[in-house]
Amino acid sequence: MKLGICIVFYGKSEESFNKLSKVIRSVEAQTYLPKTVILIVNNAVELGIHAKNIHKKLNLNTNKVLIKIIDNENNGYSGGNNKGLNILFKKYNADMVLILNPDVELDRHYLEEIDLKNDTDCIKSGFEMHSKNEVKLLSIIPFKINAKILNSMNYLQGSNIILSKSVYFKIIKKHGYFFKNYFMYFEDTDLFYRLRVDGFCFFKKNKAKFKHRNMTNKNENYKKYRILYSIRNSYFYVIENFSKAKMKDKIKFIFYLFYFNLIKVLLLSVLEPEFRKSFISGLNPLIKSIINHQTGRIKEFE
């Protein structure tokens, strides 16, 4: 059994490097660790961060796993993971690949509980553990509704996905894996919807636990482009899949448009006046991108 782990990295702050370091340490601390290759796809070249900088910052000297870092043009989560998966399955001949966000920490029993040797025809994910404050937040009605709909659609989080070589090649033969058009946000939602329609098997392993420690980025511009990409991509997601969907899924698609486009923007606009100003400045490129069906990265969002 050979395991590949793909981590797409983008950042230059001390926090981003510390979180990436914790991901790697959480892999090294596993109670079960097969022969493992960690591939870090560095999308931060445009920020002046190169593979050698990451090696130096993280002091990556370990004999528990093989760590490789490649510099990559920033083409988002989808493009970075597509490249990483291709390298791990083809160049390093991995039997299974685990996709991890650079701010995820695995419970020390994760690989033991995810059961790498069984269910190799299914795509799997672990169970995200939340802090007490996050649990309180998730109990708010809109989030409860969102969770129910996501669960009913058999949604897996893009921050934590594991799949076998055979499943990967079946997917890319028909779907090409993640669509680059999204750049960031909704690429995983879109993929898993298409896979469910085609009858692919995927599920969560509740005993394989992980923590997703989101970056504490307070930058209003970051919040703006995160929302702008989410709005644009939720629209494309619905347009791409709506005509082929069953009626119950069409209702869910409409929910996505209203939840992500209306509720989130209204809440943030009321709670954060600075976000409101920043968001208004991005409305013009957002409307243009939707009207012109402009995909990929939108520099004006950032």
N, C-alpha and C positions, 0 to 999 in steps of 0.2 A: 504493500500500500504506500503510495506516494501522494502527499497532500501539497497542493499549491495554495497560497494565500495571496490574494490581490488587494492592494490598498492604493487607492488613488489619493495623492496628497496635493493640497494647494494651501499655501500659507507661508508667512515669514515671521510671525510673532513667536515669542517664547512659549506662549500657551499652546500654539499649534504643534510645536516641536515636542513639548512635554506630553501632550496627548498621544502623539504618534509613538513616542517612546513607551508609553503605558500599554498601548495595543500590543507591541512586540513583546514586552515583558509578560503580559498576560498569556501570550502564546507559549513562551518559554516555560511558564509555571504550570502547564497542563499536566494532569495526572496520567494522561495517555497522550503520547506525542509520537506519531509515525515519522518517517523520513519526510521533512518539510522544507519547502522553498517559499520564502516570503518575497514577493515581488512588489516593490514600491514604485508606482508609476507617478513620476514627479511632474505635475502640471504647473508648477510654480516658476518655471524658467523665466516667464515674462516679468516676474517680481524680482529677478536677479538671484534666485535660489537654484543651485545646481546639485547634481547627485553628490559631488564631493563635499558640498556644504552640509548636506543631510548626514553623510557618514561622520563628519567631524562633530556636528552638533550632538548626535545620538550616541557616539562612541560604540559603533556596532561591531564589537568583537565578541563573538559567541560561537561555541561549537555545538550548540543544541539544534540550531536551524541554519539553513543557508539563506543569506539575505542578499538580494540583488536590487539595485536602484537604476531606473532608466529615466533619462530626461525626455520630456514629451511636450509637444505643442498643446496648449490648453484648449481642448475640445470637449471639456465638461466631464461630468460623471460617466455619461454613456460612452463617449469616445475613449476615455481612459480605461474603463473596465473592458470594453471590447478588445482593446490592444493587449491588456494584461492577460485576459482569458486565452487569447490566441497564443501568446508566448508560453504561458504555463502548460497548456495542453499539448502544444506542438513541439516547442523547443525543449521543455523540461519533462515532458511526458508524464504529467500529473494524472493520477487516477480520479482524483476529486479536487475541486477548487472551491475555496471559501472566499467570498467577497466580503470585505470589511470596510466600513468607513474609518477614517483616521482618528475618530474620537470614540471608538467602541472599545470596551474592555470585556474580555471573556471571563466568566467564572472558571475556576481552575479545573472543574469537571466537565467543561463544555464539550470537548472533543470526545470524551468518553460517553457522554449522554447523547450526543448527536448521532452516534452509531454509524460510523463511516462505512462499515462493511455491509450493512443492510439497507434496503430501500434505495438502491442505487439507480432505480428507474424513476425516482421522484426528486423534485427540487425541495430542499428543506431549509428551515430557518429555526433559530433558537427563540427563546422567550425573553422579551425585554423586561428587566426589573426596573421599577420606578421608586424614587424616593417618596417619603410621606407627602411632601408638598406637591409632587407631580401627581400622586394618586388623588389628592384633593382637587387639583386642577382638572383631571380627567373625569371627575364626577359631575362637572358642569354639563348641563343638558346637551348643548351643541356637540361637545366632544363625545358624549355617550352615543348620540345619534351617529356621528361619524364612525366611531368604533364598530357599531353594529353593522353599518353598511359595508365597511371595509372587510369585516369578518365574513359577511354573507357572500362577498365576492372572492373569498379565498385569497386575500391579499397578503403578500409577504413583504417585509421591509427590505428596501434596497441596501440598507446598512449592514445586513447580515443574511447572506444567501449562500447555500452550498449545493453544488451540483456535480454529477459525474461526467466523465468524458463522453460516454454514449449519449446522455441526455443533451449535452452541449452541442454535439454535432447534429442531432435531430432538430434542435431549435434553430441553429444557424442555417440549416438547409432550407427551412421553410420561412423563418422569420428574420434572420440576420441579427438576432439578439437585440440589444438596446438600440432604439432609433436615435441617431445622432441629432435629428431635427430638434429634439427637446433641449439639448445642451445641459440643462439642469432642472430637476423637479418633473415628476410625472412619468419619467421614462420607465421606472419600475412598475408603476400602476398600469401603464399601457401594456407592457410586456406580459404581465401576469393575467390581465384580462384576456389578451389574445390566446395565451396558452390554455387558460381554462376553457375557452370556447372550443379549442382544438382537442380537448380531452387529456391534457398533460396532468400528471399527478404531482401535487405539492401540498405540504402541510408544515405546521409548527411542531417542534419537539419541546414540550413545556419544561422538561427537566434540564435542557441545555440552555443555561441562562447567560445573559450578557447585559451590560449597562451601556447605554448610549449617552455619553456625556457631551451634549451639544456645546459648541463654542459659545462663550459668553461675550459675543461680539455686540458692543453697544452702538456701533456705527450706524447712523440713520440711513446712510446711503446703502449699506449692506441690507438693511431691512427693506428698503425700497425695492432694490432689484430682486430680492428674494420673492417679494409679493408680485412684482411685475412678471417675472418668469412663471410663477405659479398660475397667475391669471391667464397669460397667453397660452401656456401649455395645457391647462385644463380645458380651454376652448378647443385647441387642436385635438386633444384626446377625445372629446365628445364628437367632434366633426368626423374624425377618422373612423370611429367605431359605432356611431349612432345608427346608421342605416342598416347595419348587419345585426343589431342587438334585438333581443326579445323585449317585450313590453316592460317587464319588471326591471330589466337593466336600463331601459330608456329613462325610467323614473329616477334611477340611481344617478344616471349621467346628469340629469337636470339638477339633482341635488348637488352634485360636484360643482357645477357652474355657480349656483347660488351660494353654497357654503364657502368655497374658496374665494369667490369674486366679491361677494357682498358682505357676508358676516365678518370675515377677517379684516377687510378694509375698514368697515364701520367701527369695529372694536378698537383697532389700532389708531384710527383717526380721532376717536373720542379720548382714548387713554394717553396718547402721545402726540401732542401738537406738532412737535418737530417732524414726526413721521408724516403727518398730514401735509406739511409744506413740501417735504421731499417727494411724496407720492404724486402730488399735483403736478410737479415739474416733470414727472415721467409719463403723464397721461397721453401726451401727444405722440411720442414714439410707440407707446403701447397700442393705441388705436390704429396707427399706421401699420404696425406689424401684423395685427389681426386682419385688417382690410386687405393688405397685400400678401397675406399668408407667408409672412417672412419668418423662416425657420432658423435654427441654429442660434449662435450667439448674437446678441443685439448690444453693440457698444454703448448706444444711447441710454440703455437701462442702467448702466454702471457709472 
